[in-house]
Amino acid sequence: MRKRLDRRYTVIPAILAITALLGLTLHFSNPIGEPVVSQDDRGLRLLHQQFQQAVALLQHGEYDHAAQGFHEVLKVAPDMPEAHVNMGYALLGLEQFEAARSFFDTATSIRPEQSNAYYGLAIAQEGLGDLRSAVMAMRAYLHVAGVDDKYRRKAEAAIWEWEAELSAERE
């Protein structure tokens, strides 16, 4: 009977050498020691960062710069309803009501329950002088917004004002 060779002593060092080589390759290709992240994850983080920067600009009244930021976000993520909504609000700040209306419409097409898109749409319609459409958009906002939404009273007041103005026009 022939004696079997024990290959463990030749295979184990080879596996250890390959593992060490892979570890060194990963370490030196990532010298800062950051976790190795896929290109998709980096892209999502960059997109999120760009979106947050544009939101901050919008909140500080830098409407032109905010619109530029949202434009860059929408190049990468054209189906992101939040970017369309915020672009609409930036355009409202620039008093570009027709363009704002278009972005709000797109947001509601992508996500019909996006309540702030209906609110912005109503404001854009008001800016265009179309109070009937403004009332309809604000009613849509009230329909999808929560009962405890912090802008609910303001929306109800806007509807009341617009309907009063429409009634005065009929008389």
Backbone torsions as a table, in degrees:
resi	resn	phi	psi	omega
1	MET	NA	138.8	-175.8
2	ARG	-88.6	137.6	-178.7
3	LYS	-79.7	132.1	179.9
4	ARG	-76.2	140.2	176.6
5	LEU	-82.1	136.0	176.8
6	ASP	-90.6	106.5	-175.4
7	ARG	-88.6	-3.3	-179.7
8	ARG	-56.4	-37.1	-175.5
9	TYR	-72.3	-16.8	175.1
10	THR	-99.5	-30.1	-178.1
11	VAL	-78.9	-43.3	-176.8
12	ILE	-59.2	-48.5	177.8
13	PRO	-61.8	-35.0	179.0
14	ALA	-65.3	-43.0	178.2
15	ILE	-64.3	-43.3	178.3
16	LEU	-62.2	-40.5	179.6
17	ALA	-65.0	-43.0	179.5
18	ILE	-64.7	-42.8	179.0
19	THR	-62.3	-44.2	179.2
20	ALA	-63.5	-42.3	179.4
21	LEU	-62.3	-43.3	177.2
22	LEU	-64.1	-41.9	178.7
23	GLY	-61.6	-44.2	178.4
24	LEU	-64.7	-39.8	178.2
25	THR	-61.1	-46.4	178.5
26	LEU	-64.0	-40.6	-178.3
27	HIS	-64.1	-47.1	-176.3
28	PHE	-78.4	-20.4	175.2
29	SER	-80.6	-11.0	-179.7
30	ASN	-134.1	69.2	-170.5
31	PRO	-66.0	-22.5	-178.1
32	ILE	-76.1	-19.4	-179.0
33	GLY	86.5	14.7	176.8
34	GLU	-69.8	152.9	176.7
35	PRO	-62.2	143.9	178.1
36	VAL	-72.5	120.7	-175.2
37	VAL	-123.7	142.6	179.6
38	SER	-68.5	160.8	178.6
39	GLN	-60.6	-36.3	178.7
40	ASP	-62.8	-43.5	179.3
41	ASP	-63.8	-40.7	178.2
42	ARG	-63.9	-41.7	178.9
43	GLY	-62.9	-40.5	178.3
44	LEU	-66.1	-40.4	178.3
45	ARG	-64.6	-41.8	178.5
46	LEU	-64.6	-42.6	177.8
47	LEU	-60.8	-45.9	178.8
48	HIS	-61.1	-42.3	-179.7
49	GLN	-64.2	-44.5	178.3
50	GLN	-61.8	-42.3	179.4
51	PHE	-62.1	-47.0	-179.2
52	GLN	-63.6	-37.5	177.5
53	GLN	-64.9	-42.0	179.0
54	ALA	-65.9	-38.5	177.0
55	VAL	-62.3	-43.1	179.2
56	ALA	-61.8	-41.2	177.3
57	LEU	-63.4	-41.1	178.3
58	LEU	-61.6	-44.8	-179.2
59	GLN	-65.8	-24.6	178.8
60	HIS	-95.0	9.7	176.1
61	GLY	77.6	12.7	177.1
62	GLU	-88.1	68.4	-170.0
63	TYR	-62.9	-40.8	-178.6
64	ASP	-64.6	-46.4	179.5
65	HIS	-67.7	-37.5	177.4
66	ALA	-62.2	-44.1	179.3
67	ALA	-61.1	-39.9	176.8
68	GLN	-62.0	-42.4	179.3
69	GLY	-64.1	-44.6	179.2
70	PHE	-67.2	-31.7	175.8
71	HIS	-61.5	-42.7	178.5
72	GLU	-64.9	-41.1	178.4
73	VAL	-62.5	-44.1	-177.4
74	LEU	-69.1	-23.0	174.0
75	LYS	-62.6	-38.8	-177.2
76	VAL	-87.6	-36.8	-175.5
77	ALA	-129.3	74.7	-176.7
78	PRO	-68.1	-14.4	179.7
79	ASP	-102.6	22.9	-179.4
80	MET	-94.7	101.1	-174.6
81	PRO	-60.5	-33.6	-179.6
82	GLU	-62.8	-36.3	178.7
83	ALA	-68.6	-38.9	177.1
84	HIS	-64.4	-43.3	-179.8
85	VAL	-62.0	-49.2	-177.4
86	ASN	-67.6	-33.4	173.3
87	MET	-62.3	-41.1	176.8
88	GLY	-59.4	-43.3	178.8
89	TYR	-67.2	-35.7	175.8
90	ALA	-62.9	-41.5	179.3
91	LEU	-69.5	-32.4	173.1
92	LEU	-61.1	-42.2	178.1
93	GLY	-61.3	-30.7	177.7
94	LEU	-88.9	2.7	-178.4
95	GLU	58.9	34.7	174.5
96	GLN	-100.8	74.6	-169.9
97	PHE	-65.1	-39.5	-179.1
98	GLU	-64.8	-45.7	178.7
99	ALA	-64.6	-41.3	178.8
100	ALA	-60.4	-44.9	179.3
101	ARG	-56.8	-41.3	-179.7
102	SER	-62.4	-42.9	179.2
103	PHE	-67.5	-39.6	177.3
104	PHE	-65.3	-41.1	176.8
105	ASP	-59.1	-44.0	179.9
106	THR	-62.2	-42.8	179.8
107	ALA	-60.8	-41.9	-180.0
108	THR	-70.9	-26.9	175.9
109	SER	-70.6	-39.1	-179.8
110	ILE	-71.9	-45.5	-178.6
111	ARG	-136.8	95.6	-176.2
112	PRO	-59.1	-21.8	-179.5
113	GLU	-92.2	12.0	-179.2
114	GLN	-76.4	88.0	-170.4
115	SER	-60.7	-40.8	-177.0
116	ASN	-66.8	-18.7	175.5
117	ALA	-69.9	-39.4	178.3
118	TYR	-67.4	-38.2	178.3
119	TYR	-61.9	-50.4	178.9
120	GLY	-62.0	-39.0	177.9
121	LEU	-59.7	-42.0	178.5
122	ALA	-62.0	-42.1	179.7
123	ILE	-66.3	-39.7	177.6
124	ALA	-63.8	-42.0	179.0
125	GLN	-62.8	-40.8	177.0
126	GLU	-60.9	-44.6	179.2
127	GLY	-60.9	-28.9	177.8
128	LEU	-86.0	-4.1	179.1
129	GLY	82.6	13.1	-180.0
130	ASP	-101.8	80.8	-174.7
131	LEU	-68.6	-32.2	177.8
132	ARG	-61.3	-47.2	178.3
133	SER	-67.0	-33.4	177.4
134	ALA	-63.1	-43.3	178.7
135	VAL	-62.8	-44.8	-179.4
136	MET	-62.3	-43.3	-179.8
137	ALA	-65.7	-38.8	-179.6
138	MET	-70.9	-33.2	174.3
139	ARG	-65.4	-38.0	175.8
140	ALA	-62.8	-40.3	176.4
141	TYR	-58.3	-49.2	-179.5
142	LEU	-61.2	-33.5	-179.4
143	HIS	-66.8	-41.0	-176.4
144	VAL	-93.8	-18.9	-179.8
145	ALA	-75.5	153.1	177.8
146	GLY	-69.8	157.7	-179.3
147	VAL	-60.9	-32.3	-178.2
148	ASP	-98.7	17.5	179.5
149	ASP	-59.9	135.1	-173.7
150	LYS	-71.2	-15.2	178.7
151	TYR	-101.5	5.0	-176.3
152	ARG	-59.8	-48.2	-178.6
153	ARG	-63.8	-39.3	178.7
154	LYS	-63.8	-39.5	178.2
155	ALA	-65.7	-43.6	178.6
156	GLU	-62.3	-40.4	178.4
157	ALA	-65.2	-39.6	179.1
158	ALA	-63.5	-43.4	178.2
159	ILE	-60.4	-45.1	-179.9
160	TRP	-59.4	-45.4	179.7
161	GLU	-63.0	-47.7	-177.1
162	TRP	-65.0	-40.8	178.6
163	GLU	-66.4	-36.0	177.2
164	ALA	-64.8	-41.4	179.0
165	GLU	-65.6	-40.7	177.2
166	LEU	-64.7	-39.3	178.1
167	SER	-65.6	-39.4	179.3
168	ALA	-65.1	-34.2	178.7
169	GLU	-67.7	-33.1	-179.2
170	ARG	-72.2	-25.6	-175.4
171	GLU	-81.2	NA	NA
